[in-house]
Amino acid sequence: MHSLDLTFLGTGTSHGIPMIGCSCAVCTSADPRDQRTRTSLLIGTPEHQILIDTTPDLRTQCLREKIKRVDAVLFTHPHTDHIMGFDDVRRFCEMQDIAMPIYASPFTMEKLKDAFRFAFDDPKPWKNYLRLEPHLIEGRFKLGELEIIPVSLPHGKMEVLGFVFQHKGNKLLAYYTDCQEVPEAALEAASGAKVLVLDALRETYHPTHLNFEGALAAASRIGAETTYFIHFCHDISHAPKEAELPANMKLAYDGLKVALHVA
């Protein structure tokens, strides 16, 4: 494996931006970086195209980025803004003629079954159907040469999975969305990663998400070469906020592409 390519499909909170019925400065901004679909990431290696979460905007995101292949889907948690585009995965089943490998915690897998019972309990062999190959995440696992380490993160009363991606022991990416704090074990798991992707909802306190003060503190302790903040709401205007950040910390935006070269 010689590269890890990241495509930020969406970087917004559960409402998306612009929000329905809102005329604030960010929702009406002419800066395309202020237009944010629901948060999701595509990770490309020479072997696999790995999708994290299936947002309600998945179809639009895939059309925008001209995505023609997905080899596996990882789920962080079962909130609506992270799973409700699940049925759009069937197009990749059809194009590649595969049963899609999906990876989720036991709790999240049960919630997926509740929401999409037809795909789990009444599977069809048809090429254009949502065909699944479910895998429970109960420890670290590999997709090709890429090792994936699940990390527990608190999100209100729910446990969310973050993921640390490494190759031959080198931490390449830590992806921590939807968390109200980064516990010590999660800080250690991500420590020294090349890239950190981290939740940062807004400036003020929120009971289930990091605000920017908490996100900056966690990012400083993790010490990634570059940190990209995600999942922010319409309180955050891209250009002025990014101008305040340290040089190695940035706001992600929809369509942003980051290439990591792997030794």
Contacts in CASP RR format, 6 or more apart in sequence:
PFRMAT RR
TARGET T0000
AUTHOR 0000-0000-0000
METHOD contacts of the structure
MODEL  1
MHSLDLTFLGTGTSHGIPMIGCSCAVCTSADPRDQRTRTSLLIGTPEHQI
LIDTTPDLRTQCLREKIKRVDAVLFTHPHTDHIMGFDDVRRFCEMQDIAM
PIYASPFTMEKLKDAFRFAFDDPKPWKNYLRLEPHLIEGRFKLGELEIIP
VSLPHGKMEVLGFVFQHKGNKLLAYYTDCQEVPEAALEAASGAKVLVLDA
LRETYHPTHLNFEGALAAASRIGAETTYFIHFCHDISHAPKEAELPANMK
LAYDGLKVALHVA
1 45 0 8 1.000
1 46 0 8 1.000
1 47 0 8 1.000
1 144 0 8 1.000
1 145 0 8 1.000
1 146 0 8 1.000
1 167 0 8 1.000
1 262 0 8 1.000
2 46 0 8 1.000
2 261 0 8 1.000
2 262 0 8 1.000
3 44 0 8 1.000
3 45 0 8 1.000
3 46 0 8 1.000
3 259 0 8 1.000
3 260 0 8 1.000
3 261 0 8 1.000
3 262 0 8 1.000
4 43 0 8 1.000
4 44 0 8 1.000
4 45 0 8 1.000
4 146 0 8 1.000
4 165 0 8 1.000
4 167 0 8 1.000
4 172 0 8 1.000
4 173 0 8 1.000
4 259 0 8 1.000
4 260 0 8 1.000
4 262 0 8 1.000
5 43 0 8 1.000
5 44 0 8 1.000
5 45 0 8 1.000
5 257 0 8 1.000
5 258 0 8 1.000
5 259 0 8 1.000
5 260 0 8 1.000
6 41 0 8 1.000
6 42 0 8 1.000
6 43 0 8 1.000
6 44 0 8 1.000
6 173 0 8 1.000
6 195 0 8 1.000
6 197 0 8 1.000
6 256 0 8 1.000
6 257 0 8 1.000
6 258 0 8 1.000
6 259 0 8 1.000
6 260 0 8 1.000
7 41 0 8 1.000
7 42 0 8 1.000
7 44 0 8 1.000
7 65 0 8 1.000
7 255 0 8 1.000
7 256 0 8 1.000
7 257 0 8 1.000
8 41 0 8 1.000
8 228 0 8 1.000
8 230 0 8 1.000
8 252 0 8 1.000
8 253 0 8 1.000
8 254 0 8 1.000
8 255 0 8 1.000
8 256 0 8 1.000
8 257 0 8 1.000
8 258 0 8 1.000
9 37 0 8 1.000
9 40 0 8 1.000
9 41 0 8 1.000
9 42 0 8 1.000
9 55 0 8 1.000
9 57 0 8 1.000
9 58 0 8 1.000
9 61 0 8 1.000
9 62 0 8 1.000
9 65 0 8 1.000
9 254 0 8 1.000
9 255 0 8 1.000
10 36 0 8 1.000
10 37 0 8 1.000
10 38 0 8 1.000
10 39 0 8 1.000
10 40 0 8 1.000
10 41 0 8 1.000
10 55 0 8 1.000
10 57 0 8 1.000
10 61 0 8 1.000
10 230 0 8 1.000
10 254 0 8 1.000
10 255 0 8 1.000
11 36 0 8 1.000
11 37 0 8 1.000
11 39 0 8 1.000
11 230 0 8 1.000
11 231 0 8 1.000
11 232 0 8 1.000
11 251 0 8 1.000
11 252 0 8 1.000
11 253 0 8 1.000
11 254 0 8 1.000
11 256 0 8 1.000
12 36 0 8 1.000
12 37 0 8 1.000
12 38 0 8 1.000
12 39 0 8 1.000
12 230 0 8 1.000
12 231 0 8 1.000
12 232 0 8 1.000
12 233 0 8 1.000
12 254 0 8 1.000
13 36 0 8 1.000
13 38 0 8 1.000
13 39 0 8 1.000
13 81 0 8 1.000
13 201 0 8 1.000
13 231 0 8 1.000
13 232 0 8 1.000
13 233 0 8 1.000
14 38 0 8 1.000
14 79 0 8 1.000
14 80 0 8 1.000
14 81 0 8 1.000
15 233 0 8 1.000
15 234 0 8 1.000
16 36 0 8 1.000
16 37 0 8 1.000
16 38 0 8 1.000
16 57 0 8 1.000
17 26 0 8 1.000
17 27 0 8 1.000
17 34 0 8 1.000
17 35 0 8 1.000
17 36 0 8 1.000
17 233 0 8 1.000
17 234 0 8 1.000
18 26 0 8 1.000
18 27 0 8 1.000
18 28 0 8 1.000
18 35 0 8 1.000
18 234 0 8 1.000
19 27 0 8 1.000
19 234 0 8 1.000
21 27 0 8 1.000
22 234 0 8 1.000
24 234 0 8 1.000
25 237 0 8 1.000
26 34 0 8 1.000
26 234 0 8 1.000
26 235 0 8 1.000
26 236 0 8 1.000
26 237 0 8 1.000
27 34 0 8 1.000
27 234 0 8 1.000
29 35 0 8 1.000
29 237 0 8 1.000
29 238 0 8 1.000
31 237 0 8 1.000
31 238 0 8 1.000
31 239 0 8 1.000
32 253 0 8 1.000
32 254 0 8 1.000
33 238 0 8 1.000
33 239 0 8 1.000
33 251 0 8 1.000
33 253 0 8 1.000
33 254 0 8 1.000
34 237 0 8 1.000
34 238 0 8 1.000
35 254 0 8 1.000
36 232 0 8 1.000
36 253 0 8 1.000
36 254 0 8 1.000
37 55 0 8 1.000
37 57 0 8 1.000
37 60 0 8 1.000
37 61 0 8 1.000
37 254 0 8 1.000
38 55 0 8 1.000
38 56 0 8 1.000
38 57 0 8 1.000
38 81 0 8 1.000
38 82 0 8 1.000
39 53 0 8 1.000
39 55 0 8 1.000
39 81 0 8 1.000
39 82 0 8 1.000
39 177 0 8 1.000
39 178 0 8 1.000
39 230 0 8 1.000
39 231 0 8 1.000
40 51 0 8 1.000
40 52 0 8 1.000
40 53 0 8 1.000
40 54 0 8 1.000
40 55 0 8 1.000
40 57 0 8 1.000
40 58 0 8 1.000
40 61 0 8 1.000
40 82 0 8 1.000
41 51 0 8 1.000
41 52 0 8 1.000
41 53 0 8 1.000
41 175 0 8 1.000
41 197 0 8 1.000
42 49 0 8 1.000
42 50 0 8 1.000
42 51 0 8 1.000
42 52 0 8 1.000
42 65 0 8 1.000
42 67 0 8 1.000
42 70 0 8 1.000
43 49 0 8 1.000
43 50 0 8 1.000
43 51 0 8 1.000
43 52 0 8 1.000
43 165 0 8 1.000
43 173 0 8 1.000
44 50 0 8 1.000
45 143 0 8 1.000
45 144 0 8 1.000
45 145 0 8 1.000
45 146 0 8 1.000
47 71 0 8 1.000
47 143 0 8 1.000
47 144 0 8 1.000
47 145 0 8 1.000
47 146 0 8 1.000
48 71 0 8 1.000
48 72 0 8 1.000
48 143 0 8 1.000
48 144 0 8 1.000
48 146 0 8 1.000
49 67 0 8 1.000
49 69 0 8 1.000
49 70 0 8 1.000
49 71 0 8 1.000
50 70 0 8 1.000
50 71 0 8 1.000
50 72 0 8 1.000
50 73 0 8 1.000
50 74 0 8 1.000
50 143 0 8 1.000
50 146 0 8 1.000
51 70 0 8 1.000
51 72 0 8 1.000
51 73 0 8 1.000
51 74 0 8 1.000
51 89 0 8 1.000
52 73 0 8 1.000
52 74 0 8 1.000
52 75 0 8 1.000
52 76 0 8 1.000
52 163 0 8 1.000
52 175 0 8 1.000
53 73 0 8 1.000
53 74 0 8 1.000
53 75 0 8 1.000
53 76 0 8 1.000
53 82 0 8 1.000
53 83 0 8 1.000
53 177 0 8 1.000
54 73 0 8 1.000
54 75 0 8 1.000
54 82 0 8 1.000
54 83 0 8 1.000
54 84 0 8 1.000
54 85 0 8 1.000
54 86 0 8 1.000
54 88 0 8 1.000
54 89 0 8 1.000
55 61 0 8 1.000
55 81 0 8 1.000
55 82 0 8 1.000
55 83 0 8 1.000
55 84 0 8 1.000
55 85 0 8 1.000
56 80 0 8 1.000
56 81 0 8 1.000
56 84 0 8 1.000
56 85 0 8 1.000
57 85 0 8 1.000
58 85 0 8 1.000
58 88 0 8 1.000
58 89 0 8 1.000
59 85 0 8 1.000
59 88 0 8 1.000
61 67 0 8 1.000
61 254 0 8 1.000
62 88 0 8 1.000
62 91 0 8 1.000
64 254 0 8 1.000
64 255 0 8 1.000
65 255 0 8 1.000
68 95 0 8 1.000
69 92 0 8 1.000
69 95 0 8 1.000
69 96 0 8 1.000
70 89 0 8 1.000
70 92 0 8 1.000
70 100 0 8 1.000
71 96 0 8 1.000
71 101 0 8 1.000
71 143 0 8 1.000
72 100 0 8 1.000
72 101 0 8 1.000
72 102 0 8 1.000
72 103 0 8 1.000
72 143 0 8 1.000
73 89 0 8 1.000
73 100 0 8 1.000
73 101 0 8 1.000
73 102 0 8 1.000
73 103 0 8 1.000
74 102 0 8 1.000
74 103 0 8 1.000
74 104 0 8 1.000
74 137 0 8 1.000
74 148 0 8 1.000
74 161 0 8 1.000
74 163 0 8 1.000
75 82 0 8 1.000
75 83 0 8 1.000
75 102 0 8 1.000
75 103 0 8 1.000
75 104 0 8 1.000
75 105 0 8 1.000
75 108 0 8 1.000
75 109 0 8 1.000
75 112 0 8 1.000
75 161 0 8 1.000
76 82 0 8 1.000
76 108 0 8 1.000
76 160 0 8 1.000
76 161 0 8 1.000
76 162 0 8 1.000
76 163 0 8 1.000
76 177 0 8 1.000
76 178 0 8 1.000
77 105 0 8 1.000
77 108 0 8 1.000
77 155 0 8 1.000
77 158 0 8 1.000
77 159 0 8 1.000
77 160 0 8 1.000
77 161 0 8 1.000
77 178 0 8 1.000
78 104 0 8 1.000
78 107 0 8 1.000
78 108 0 8 1.000
78 111 0 8 1.000
78 112 0 8 1.000
78 115 0 8 1.000
79 158 0 8 1.000
79 178 0 8 1.000
82 178 0 8 1.000
83 111 0 8 1.000
83 112 0 8 1.000
83 115 0 8 1.000
84 115 0 8 1.000
86 112 0 8 1.000
86 115 0 8 1.000
86 116 0 8 1.000
86 119 0 8 1.000
86 130 0 8 1.000
87 116 0 8 1.000
87 119 0 8 1.000
87 130 0 8 1.000
89 100 0 8 1.000
89 102 0 8 1.000
89 130 0 8 1.000
90 128 0 8 1.000
90 129 0 8 1.000
90 130 0 8 1.000
90 131 0 8 1.000
92 98 0 8 1.000
92 100 0 8 1.000
93 99 0 8 1.000
93 100 0 8 1.000
93 127 0 8 1.000
93 128 0 8 1.000
93 129 0 8 1.000
93 130 0 8 1.000
93 131 0 8 1.000
94 127 0 8 1.000
94 128 0 8 1.000
94 129 0 8 1.000
97 127 0 8 1.000
98 131 0 8 1.000
99 131 0 8 1.000
99 132 0 8 1.000
99 133 0 8 1.000
100 130 0 8 1.000
100 131 0 8 1.000
100 132 0 8 1.000
100 133 0 8 1.000
101 133 0 8 1.000
101 135 0 8 1.000
102 109 0 8 1.000
102 112 0 8 1.000
102 132 0 8 1.000
102 133 0 8 1.000
102 134 0 8 1.000
102 135 0 8 1.000
103 135 0 8 1.000
103 136 0 8 1.000
103 137 0 8 1.000
103 141 0 8 1.000
103 148 0 8 1.000
104 112 0 8 1.000
104 134 0 8 1.000
104 135 0 8 1.000
104 136 0 8 1.000
104 137 0 8 1.000
104 161 0 8 1.000
105 136 0 8 1.000
105 137 0 8 1.000
105 150 0 8 1.000
105 159 0 8 1.000
105 161 0 8 1.000
106 136 0 8 1.000
106 138 0 8 1.000
107 159 0 8 1.000
108 161 0 8 1.000
109 134 0 8 1.000
109 136 0 8 1.000
112 120 0 8 1.000
113 120 0 8 1.000
113 121 0 8 1.000
116 130 0 8 1.000
118 130 0 8 1.000
119 129 0 8 1.000
119 130 0 8 1.000
119 131 0 8 1.000
119 132 0 8 1.000
120 132 0 8 1.000
120 134 0 8 1.000
123 129 0 8 1.000
123 131 0 8 1.000
123 132 0 8 1.000
124 131 0 8 1.000
125 131 0 8 1.000
135 141 0 8 1.000
137 150 0 8 1.000
137 161 0 8 1.000
139 149 0 8 1.000
139 150 0 8 1.000
140 147 0 8 1.000
140 148 0 8 1.000
140 149 0 8 1.000
140 150 0 8 1.000
141 147 0 8 1.000
141 148 0 8 1.000
142 148 0 8 1.000
145 167 0 8 1.000
145 168 0 8 1.000
146 165 0 8 1.000
146 166 0 8 1.000
146 167 0 8 1.000
147 165 0 8 1.000
147 166 0 8 1.000
147 167 0 8 1.000
147 169 0 8 1.000
148 163 0 8 1.000
148 164 0 8 1.000
148 165 0 8 1.000
149 163 0 8 1.000
149 164 0 8 1.000
149 165 0 8 1.000
149 166 0 8 1.000
149 189 0 8 1.000
150 161 0 8 1.000
150 162 0 8 1.000
150 163 0 8 1.000
151 161 0 8 1.000
151 162 0 8 1.000
151 163 0 8 1.000
151 164 0 8 1.000
151 174 0 8 1.000
151 176 0 8 1.000
151 185 0 8 1.000
151 186 0 8 1.000
151 189 0 8 1.000
151 190 0 8 1.000
152 159 0 8 1.000
152 160 0 8 1.000
152 161 0 8 1.000
152 162 0 8 1.000
152 183 0 8 1.000
152 185 0 8 1.000
152 186 0 8 1.000
153 159 0 8 1.000
153 160 0 8 1.000
153 161 0 8 1.000
153 162 0 8 1.000
153 176 0 8 1.000
153 178 0 8 1.000
153 179 0 8 1.000
153 181 0 8 1.000
153 182 0 8 1.000
153 183 0 8 1.000
153 186 0 8 1.000
154 160 0 8 1.000
154 179 0 8 1.000
154 180 0 8 1.000
154 181 0 8 1.000
154 183 0 8 1.000
155 178 0 8 1.000
155 179 0 8 1.000
155 180 0 8 1.000
155 208 0 8 1.000
155 209 0 8 1.000
156 180 0 8 1.000
156 207 0 8 1.000
156 208 0 8 1.000
160 177 0 8 1.000
160 178 0 8 1.000
160 179 0 8 1.000
162 174 0 8 1.000
162 175 0 8 1.000
162 176 0 8 1.000
162 177 0 8 1.000
162 179 0 8 1.000
162 186 0 8 1.000
163 173 0 8 1.000
163 174 0 8 1.000
163 175 0 8 1.000
164 171 0 8 1.000
164 173 0 8 1.000
164 174 0 8 1.000
164 175 0 8 1.000
164 189 0 8 1.000
164 190 0 8 1.000
164 193 0 8 1.000
165 171 0 8 1.000
165 172 0 8 1.000
165 173 0 8 1.000
165 174 0 8 1.000
165 175 0 8 1.000
166 172 0 8 1.000
167 262 0 8 1.000
168 263 0 8 1.000
170 194 0 8 1.000
170 262 0 8 1.000
170 263 0 8 1.000
171 190 0 8 1.000
171 191 0 8 1.000
171 192 0 8 1.000
171 193 0 8 1.000
171 194 0 8 1.000
172 193 0 8 1.000
172 194 0 8 1.000
172 195 0 8 1.000
172 260 0 8 1.000
172 262 0 8 1.000
173 193 0 8 1.000
173 194 0 8 1.000
173 195 0 8 1.000
173 196 0 8 1.000
173 197 0 8 1.000
173 260 0 8 1.000
174 189 0 8 1.000
174 190 0 8 1.000
174 193 0 8 1.000
174 195 0 8 1.000
174 196 0 8 1.000
174 197 0 8 1.000
174 198 0 8 1.000
174 222 0 8 1.000
174 224 0 8 1.000
175 197 0 8 1.000
176 182 0 8 1.000
176 186 0 8 1.000
176 190 0 8 1.000
176 196 0 8 1.000
176 197 0 8 1.000
176 198 0 8 1.000
176 199 0 8 1.000
177 197 0 8 1.000
177 198 0 8 1.000
177 199 0 8 1.000
177 230 0 8 1.000
177 231 0 8 1.000
178 199 0 8 1.000
178 208 0 8 1.000
178 209 0 8 1.000
178 231 0 8 1.000
179 186 0 8 1.000
179 199 0 8 1.000
179 209 0 8 1.000
179 210 0 8 1.000
180 206 0 8 1.000
180 207 0 8 1.000
180 208 0 8 1.000
180 209 0 8 1.000
180 210 0 8 1.000
181 210 0 8 1.000
181 214 0 8 1.000
181 218 0 8 1.000
182 190 0 8 1.000
182 198 0 8 1.000
182 210 0 8 1.000
182 218 0 8 1.000
182 221 0 8 1.000
182 222 0 8 1.000
187 218 0 8 1.000
187 221 0 8 1.000
187 222 0 8 1.000
190 196 0 8 1.000
190 222 0 8 1.000
190 224 0 8 1.000
191 221 0 8 1.000
191 222 0 8 1.000
191 223 0 8 1.000
192 222 0 8 1.000
192 223 0 8 1.000
192 224 0 8 1.000
192 225 0 8 1.000
193 222 0 8 1.000
193 223 0 8 1.000
193 224 0 8 1.000
193 225 0 8 1.000
194 224 0 8 1.000
194 225 0 8 1.000
194 226 0 8 1.000
194 260 0 8 1.000
195 224 0 8 1.000
195 225 0 8 1.000
195 226 0 8 1.000
195 227 0 8 1.000
195 228 0 8 1.000
195 258 0 8 1.000
195 260 0 8 1.000
196 219 0 8 1.000
196 222 0 8 1.000
196 223 0 8 1.000
196 224 0 8 1.000
196 226 0 8 1.000
196 227 0 8 1.000
196 228 0 8 1.000
197 227 0 8 1.000
197 228 0 8 1.000
197 229 0 8 1.000
197 230 0 8 1.000
197 252 0 8 1.000
198 210 0 8 1.000
198 215 0 8 1.000
198 218 0 8 1.000
198 219 0 8 1.000
198 227 0 8 1.000
198 228 0 8 1.000
198 229 0 8 1.000
198 230 0 8 1.000
199 209 0 8 1.000
199 210 0 8 1.000
199 215 0 8 1.000
199 229 0 8 1.000
199 230 0 8 1.000
199 231 0 8 1.000
200 209 0 8 1.000
200 210 0 8 1.000
200 211 0 8 1.000
200 212 0 8 1.000
200 214 0 8 1.000
200 215 0 8 1.000
200 216 0 8 1.000
200 229 0 8 1.000
200 230 0 8 1.000
200 231 0 8 1.000
200 232 0 8 1.000
200 236 0 8 1.000
201 209 0 8 1.000
201 210 0 8 1.000
201 211 0 8 1.000
201 231 0 8 1.000
201 232 0 8 1.000
201 233 0 8 1.000
202 209 0 8 1.000
202 211 0 8 1.000
202 212 0 8 1.000
202 232 0 8 1.000
202 233 0 8 1.000
202 235 0 8 1.000
202 236 0 8 1.000
203 211 0 8 1.000
203 212 0 8 1.000
203 213 0 8 1.000
203 235 0 8 1.000
203 236 0 8 1.000
204 211 0 8 1.000
204 235 0 8 1.000
205 211 0 8 1.000
209 231 0 8 1.000
210 218 0 8 1.000
212 229 0 8 1.000
212 236 0 8 1.000
212 241 0 8 1.000
215 229 0 8 1.000
216 245 0 8 1.000
216 246 0 8 1.000
216 249 0 8 1.000
219 227 0 8 1.000
219 229 0 8 1.000
219 249 0 8 1.000
224 248 0 8 1.000
225 248 0 8 1.000
226 248 0 8 1.000
226 249 0 8 1.000
226 250 0 8 1.000
226 258 0 8 1.000
227 248 0 8 1.000
227 249 0 8 1.000
227 250 0 8 1.000
228 249 0 8 1.000
228 250 0 8 1.000
228 251 0 8 1.000
228 252 0 8 1.000
228 256 0 8 1.000
228 258 0 8 1.000
229 249 0 8 1.000
229 250 0 8 1.000
229 251 0 8 1.000
229 252 0 8 1.000
230 252 0 8 1.000
232 251 0 8 1.000
236 251 0 8 1.000
238 251 0 8 1.000
238 253 0 8 1.000
241 251 0 8 1.000
242 250 0 8 1.000
242 251 0 8 1.000
245 251 0 8 1.000
END
